[in-house]
Amino acid sequence: MQRHPYLLPTPCDYVHKSLGEWVCNIADGGPYLDSGYSPPSDVVIHPWDEEKFLSELEKAERQEKLSPGGNRAVLFCSTTDPYQVLHHPDSEQGILFNSHRRTVMRRALRLIRDHSTLRVRILTRSPLAQEDFNLFKSFGDRLMFGMYLPTLRDDLSRIYERNAPLPDLRWDALHKAKETGLHVFVVMAPTYPDSDEDDLRPTLYAIADFDPLTVFHGVMRLNADDVARVVINAALNGTRVNTKALQSRRKWIKHALHTFGTVERIATCIGLDDRLHLWPDLMLGTDEARSFVNNPSRYRFWLNQCWGRVSEWPQASR
């Protein structure tokens, strides 16, 4: 584990995702981002500089030119999971790093709450976020809490998100968030090449239980080396995976278009269509992708709707 010079809210570079205007990363990397298709990564810890953080927070507060989909929100986080457990060979160092994570998250959130009018979006895979639910609630309508939940299947999760908490733990955390009175969103992404309708349907039905403000959805895309790692990881877990959709650009495009269509259809059937925010990969805007559709004009309209969509934010309480 290494240290980075500082921690600051910086412009959010997620394209077409409407997750936030700024992003605040308390670290880079970590075990929850070490998927079944990537080699283990080191964690780069960002030390805390309160004076500089407050200075950048003030700049953000005064910023006038904002993106349409940013919702004037700070996203925690994009390069790490804000509530992951950080491991270290030296147990005392591990305790120190995890204490630093908790302290930085809480201090940054309190400063945003007390010294600005900015909103906050928390996105995590970790049930440990429950340790800060009361702090989240103190933001009222200024904070939204969300979790990644691409599947309900433990076997697939162990392969594609090998070090992350299993789906039932995330599902339970989302329910507790609703019980606490938090505004909830769900990121059903990235859905796996194995995610057919028999997987997507129960996942969407479970998500509907949370009555989320927004359901984000995207499709996994991997290169050849990543696919090989997935197959190896699956074999080690005694599970077979279907990676045919990842074997070429053409196969992936067909798979992605089919998956988005399936998710839209299911969401419409269960009343989630008005809250569904699709994340089509930029590859789906190529001429190659358009060659797969019968009505290119209608397809372009659909893509522009997805890419230009602004995600919901709770209305201020009266």
KEMI-883046 format. One record per residue: residue in three letters; y, z negated, x of N, C-alpha, C, O in turn. Coordinates in steps of 0.2 Angstrom, whole numbers, plus 5000, padded with zeros to 4 digits. Layout:
AlaYZXYZXYZXYZX ...
This chain:
Met499450005004500050005000500650005004500749965009 Gln501150045003501750055006502350035002502250024996 Arg502950035005503550015001504050075001504150105006 His504350084996504850134995505550104995505550044993 Pro506050134998506750104998507050074992507350014993 Tyr506950094986507250074981506950094974506550144974 Leu507150064969506950074962507550094958508050054957 Leu507650154955508150174951507950214945507450244945 Pro508350204939508250254934508550324936509050324938 Thr508050374936508250444938508150494932507750474928 Pro508450554932508350594927507550614926507150624931 Cys507350614920506650624918506550704919506850744916 Asp505950714923505850784924505250814920504950864922 Tyr505050774915504450804910504750854906505250854902 Val504450914907504750974904504450974896503850974895 His504850984892504750994884504350934881504050944876 Lys504350874884503950824882504350774877504050734874 Ser505050774878505450724874505250654874505150624869 Leu505050634880504850564882505450524884505450464883 Gly505950554887506550514889507050554892506950604894 Glu507650524893508150554897508150534904508350574909 Trp507950474905507850444912507150424913506850404908 Val506950414919506250384921506350324926506750334931 Cys506050274925506050214930505350204932504950184928 Asn505250214939504550204942504550144946504950144951 Ile504150094944504150034948503650044954503650004959 Ala503250104954502850124960502650194959502850224954 Asp502350214964502050284964501250274965501050244969 Gly500850314961500150304961499850244958500150204955 Gly499250234960498850174957498150194954498050254953 Pro497750144953497050164951497050194944496550224943 Tyr497550174940497450204933497650274933497450314928 Leu497950304938498050374939497550404943497550474943 Asp497050374946496550404949495950424945495550384943 Ser496050484942495550514937494950534940494850534947 Gly494450554936493850584938493950644942493450674945 Tyr494550674942494650744945495150734951495350784953 Ser495250674953495750674959495450614964495150564962 Pro495550624970495350574975495750514974496350514972 Pro495550454977495950394976496550394980496650424985 Ser497050364976497750374979498050304981497750254979 Asp498450304986498750244988499350224983499550264980 Val499550164983500050144979500750134984500650094989 Val501250164982501850154985502350114981502550124975 Ile502450044983502849994980503550004980503750024986 His503950004975504650014975504949944975504949904970 Pro505249924981505649854981506249854976506449904974 Trp506449794974506949784969507649774972507749734977 Asp508149814970508749804972509249804966509449854963 Glu509349744964509649734957510349764957510549794952 Glu510749754962511449774962511449854962511849884958 Lys511049884965510949964964510749984958510950034955 Phe510249944955509949964948510549954943510550004939 Leu510849904943511449894939511949944939512249974934 Ser512049974945512550024946512350084943512750124940 Glu511650104944511450164941511350164934511450214930 Leu511250104931511150084924511850104921511950134916 Glu512350084924513050094922513250164922513550184917 Lys513050204927513150274927512750304921513050354917 Ala512150284920511750314914512050294907512150344903 Glu512350234907512650214901513250264899513450274893 Arg513650284904514250324904514050404903514550444902 Gln513450424905513350494905513450524898513150504893 Glu513750584898513950614892513450674891513250684885 Lys513250714896512850774895512150754895511850734900 Leu511850754889511150724888510750784886510950824882 Ser510050784887509550834885509450814877509450754875 Pro509350864873509250854866508650814865508650774860 Gly508050814869507450774867507450714871506950674870 Gly507950694874507850634878507950564874507750514877 Asn508250564868508350514864508650454868508650394866 Arg509050474873509450424877509050364879509250304879 Ala508450374881507950324883507750324890507750384893 Val507550274892507250264899506550254898506250214895 Leu506150304902505350304901505150254907505350264913 Phe504650214906504250174911503550194910503250174904 Cys503250234914503450264920503150334920502850344915 Ser503250374925502950434926502550444932502050494932 Thr502650404937502250414943501750354944501450354949 Thr501750314939501250254940501150234933501450254928 Asp500750184932500650144926500950074927500850044931 Pro501450064922501850004923501449934922501749884924 Tyr500849944920500449884918499749884921499349844919 Gln499649924926499049924930498949864934499449834936 Val498349854936498149794940498149834947497749884948 Leu498449804952498549834959498049794963498049734963 His497549834967497049804971497249804978497549854980 His497049754982497149754989496549724993496349674990 Pro496349744999495849705002495949635003495549595003 Asp496649615004496849545005497049524999497449544996 Ser496649474996496749444989497449414989497749424983 Glu497749384994498349354993498949414993499349404989 Gln498849464996499249524995499249554988499749574986 Gly498549554986498449584979498849544974499249564969 Ile498849474975499249434970499949444971500349444966 Leu500249454977500949464978501149534975501649534972 Phe500749584976500949644973500949644965501449674962 Asn500449614962500449614955501049564952501249574947 Ser501149514956501749474954502449514955502849504950 His502449554960503049594961503049644955503649654952 Arg502549674953502549724947502749684941503249714937 Arg502549624939502749594933503449574934503849584929 Thr503749554939504449524940504849584939505349584936 Val504749644943505149704942505249724935505749744933 Met504649734932504649764925505049714921505449744917 Arg504949654921505349604916506049604918506449604913 Arg506249604924506949604926507349674924507849664921 Ala506949724926507249794924507349794916507949824914 Leu506849774912506949774905507549734903507849754898 Arg507549674905508049624903508749654905509249644901 Leu508849684910509449714912509649774908510249774906 Ile509149814906509349864902509549844895509949864892 Arg509149794892509349764886510049734886510349744881 Asp510149694891510749654891511449684893511949664892 His511349734897511849764901511949844899512349874902 Ser511649864894511749934891511549944884511349894881 Thr511650004881511450014875510850064875510750094870 Leu510550074881510050124882509450104878509350044877 Arg509050154876508350144873507850144879507950164885 Val507250114877506650114882506050134878505950124873 Arg505650174882504950194880504450174885504550194891 Ile504050134883503450104887502850154886502650164881 Leu502550174892501950214891501450194896501550194902 Thr500850174894500350144898499650154896499550184890 Arg499150144900498450144898498250074898497650064896 Ser498650024899498349954901498549904895499049894893 Pro498049864893498149814888498549754891498749714887 Leu498649754897499049704900499749704898500149654899 Ala499949764895500649764892500749714887501349694885 Gln500249684884500249634879500649574882500949534878 Glu500649564888500949504891501749504890502049454891 Asp502049564889502749574888502849594880503449624879 Phe502449584876502549614869503149574866503549604862 Asn503249514867503849474865504549504868505049504864 Leu504449514874505049544877505249614874505749634873 Phe504749654873504849724870505149714863505549744861 Lys504849664859505149654852505849634852506249644847 Ser506149604858506849584858507249644858507849634857 Phe507049704860507449764860507549784852508049824851 Gly507149764848507249794841507049864841506549884843 Asp507549904838507449974837507550014843507550074843 Arg507749984848507950014855507250024859507350064864 Leu506750004857506150014861505550034857505450014852 Met505150084861504550114858503950094863504050104869 Phe503350074860502850064865502250114863502050124857 Gly501950144868501450194867500850184872500950164878 Met500350214871499750214875499450284875499450314870 Tyr499150304881498650354881498050344877497750294879 Leu497850384873497150384869496950444868496950474862 Pro496650484873496450554872495750554869495550604866 Thr495350504869494650504866494550424864494850384866 Leu494050424859493750354858493050344862492750294861 Arg492850394865492150394869492250364875492550394880 Asp491850314876491850274883491550324888491750324894 Asp491050364887490650404892491150454895491150464901 Leu491550484891492050534893492650504897492850524902 Ser492850444894493350414898493150384905493550394909 Arg492550364905492350344912492350404917492350384923 Ile492250464915492250514919492950544921493050554927 Tyr493350554916493950584917494550534918495050554921 Glu494450474917494950424918494550364921494550304918 Arg494250374927493750324929493950254930493550214930 Asn494550244932494750174934495250144928495450084929 Ala495350174923495750154918495350114913494750124912 Pro495750064909495350034903495050074898495350134897 Leu494550054896494150094891494550104884494950064883 Pro494350154880494750164874494750114869495250104866 Asp494250074868494250014863494749964865495049934861 Leu494849954872495349904874496049934872496549894871 Arg496149994873496850024872496950024864497550004862 Trp496450044860496450044853496649974851497049964846 Asp496349914853496549854851497249834853497549794849 Ala497449854859498149834861498649874856499149844855 Leu498549934854498949964850498949924843499549924840 His498449904841498449864834498849804835499249784831 Lys498749764841499149704842499849724842500349684840 Ala500049784845500749804845501049804838501649784837 Lys500649834834500849844827500949774824501449764820 Glu500449734825500549664822501149624824501349584821 Thr501349644831501849604834502549634831503049604831 Gly502549694828503149724825503449774829504049794828 Leu503049804834503349854838503349924835502849934831 His503749964837503750034835503250074840503350064846 Val502750104837502250124841502150204841502350234836 Phe502050234847501850304847501150304851500950264855 Val500850364851500150374854500150444858500450494855 Val499950444864499850504868499150524868498750494872 Met498950564864498250594864498250654869498150704867 Ala498250634875498250684881498050644887498150584888 Pro497750684892497550754890496850754887496450724890 Thr496750794882496050794879495650834884495950884887 Tyr495050824884494550844889494250914887494250934881 Pro493950944892493651014890493050994885492751044882 Asp492750934885492250914881492450894874492050884869 Ser493150894873493350864867493350924861493850954860 Asp492850924858492750974852492950934846493250874846 Glu492850964840493150934834492750874832493050824829 Asp492150864834491750804833492050744837491950684835 Asp492450754842492850704846493550694844493750644843 Leu493850754842494550754841494650724834495150684833 Arg494250734829494350714822494350634822494850604819 Pro493850604824493850524824494450494828494650444826 Thr494650534833495150504837495850504833496150454833 Leu495950564830496550564826496550524820497050494818 Tyr495950514817495850464811496050394814496350354810 Ala495750374820495950304822496650304824496950244823 Ile496950354827497650354828498150344822498650304822 Ala497850374816498250374810498250294808498750274804 Asp497750254810497750184808498450144810498650104807 Phe498650174816499250134819499950154815500450124817 Asp499850204811500550234808501050244813501550224813 Pro500850284819501350294824501950334822501850384818 Leu502550324825503050374824502950444827503150484824 Thr502650444832502450514835501750514838501550464841 Val501450564837500750574841500850634845500950694843 Phe500850624852500950674857500250704858499750664859 His500150774860499550794861499550854866499950894866 Gly499150844872499150904877498450914879497950864878 Val498250964882497550984884497550984892497951004895 Met496950954894496850954901496751014905496451064902 Arg497051024911497051084915496851064922497251024925 Leu496351094925496151074931496051144936495851194933 Asn496051134942495851184947495151174949494851134947 Ala494851224953494151224954493951164958493451134957 Asp494351144963494151084966494151024962493650974962 Asp494551014957494550964952493950964948493650914947 Val493751024946493151034942492551004945492150974943 Ala492551024952491951004956491850924956491350894956 Arg492450894957492450824957492250794950491850744950 Val492450824945492250794938491450804938491150754935 Val491150854940490450864939490150814943489650784941 Ile490350804949490050754954490150684950489650644950 Asn490650664948490850604945490350594939490050534937 Ala490250644935489850644929489150624931488750594928 Ala488850664936488250654938488050584941487550554939 Leu488550554944488550484946488550434940488250384941 Asn488750454935488750414929488150434924488150404919 Gly487750474926487250494922487350534916487050534911 Thr487950574916488250604910488350684912488550694918 Arg488150724907488350794908488950814905489150784899 Val489350854908490050874905490050954904489650984908 Asn490450974900490551044898491151064901491651054898 Thr491151104907491751124911491851194910492251224914 Lys491551234906491551304905492351324904492551374906 Ala492651284900493351304898493851294904494351324904 Leu493551264910494051264916493851304921494151304927 Gln493351354920493151394925493551454927493451494932 Ser494051474922494551524924495151514919495151484914 Arg495651554921496251554917496151574910496351544905 Arg495851624909495651654902495251604898495451594892 Lys494751574901494351524897494751464895494751444890 Trp495251444900495651384898496151404893496251364888 Ile496451464893496951484888496651484881496851454876 Lys496051514881495651514874495451444872495551424866 His495251404877495051334875495751294872495651264867 Ala496251304876496851264874497151284867497351244863 Leu497151354866497351374860496951354854497151334849 His496251354855495851334850495951254849495951234843 Thr496051214854496051144853496751124850496751084845 Phe497251154852497951144848497851164841498051124836 Gly497551214839497451234832497051184828497151174823 Thr496451164832496051114828496451044827496351024822 Val496851024832497250964831497750974826497850924822 Glu498051024826498551044820498251034813498451004809 Arg497651074813497251074806497051004804497150984798 Ile496750964809496550894807497150854805497150814800 Ala497750854809498350814808498650834801498850784798 Thr498550894799498850914792498450884787498650864782 Cys497750884788497350854783497450784782497350754776 Ile497650744787497650674786498350644786498550584787 Gly498850694785499550674784499950654791500450624790 Leu499750684797500050664803500450724805500750724811 Asp500450784802500750844804501450834806501750874810 Asp501850794802502550794803502750744809503250744811 Arg502250714811502350674817501950694824501950664829 Leu501650754823501250784828501750824833502050864831 His501750804839502150834844501650864850501450834854 Leu501550934849501150964854501450984861502050994861 Trp501050974866501350994873500951054876500551044880 Pro501151114873500851174876501051184884501651174885 Asp500551194888500651204895501151274896501051314891 Leu501551274901501951334902501551394903501751454901 Met500851394905500451444905500351484899500251544898 Leu500451444893500351474887500951514884500851544879 Gly501451514889501951564887501951624891502451664891 Thr501451644895501351704898501151764894500851754889 Asp501151824897500951884893500151874893499951904888 Glu499851844897499151844897498951804891498451814887 Ala499251744890499151704884499251744877498951734872 Arg499851774877500051814871499551864869499451884864 Ser499151894874498651944873498051914869497651954866 Phe498051854868497451824864497651814857497251794853 Val498251824855498551804848498651874844498751924847 Asn498551874838498651924833499351944832499552004830 Asn499751894832500451894830500951864835501051804834 Pro501151904840501551874846502151844844502351794846 Ser502451874839503151854836503051784833503451734835 Arg502551774829502451704826502151654831502351604831 Tyr501851684836501551634842502151614846502251554848 Arg502651654848503251634851503651584847503951534850 Phe503751594841504051544836503751474837504051424837 Trp503051474837502651414837502751384844502951324844 Leu502751414849502851394856503551354856503651304859 Asn504051394854504751374854504851304850505251264852 Gln504551304844504551244840504251184844504551134844 Cys503651194847503351144851503851124857503951064858 Trp504051164861504451154867505151124865505451084869 Gly505451144859506051114857506051054853506551034851 Arg505451034851505450974847505750914850505550894855 Val506050874846506350814848505950754844505850754838 Ser505650714848505150664846505550604842506150594843 Glu505250574837505550534833505750464836505550444841 Trp506250434833506550364836506650324830506950354825 Pro506450264830506550224824507350214822507750214826 Gln507450214816508150214813508350134814507950094813 Ala508950124816509250054817509250024810509350044805 Ser508949954811508949914805509649904802510149894806 Arg509649904796510349884793510349814791510849784788 
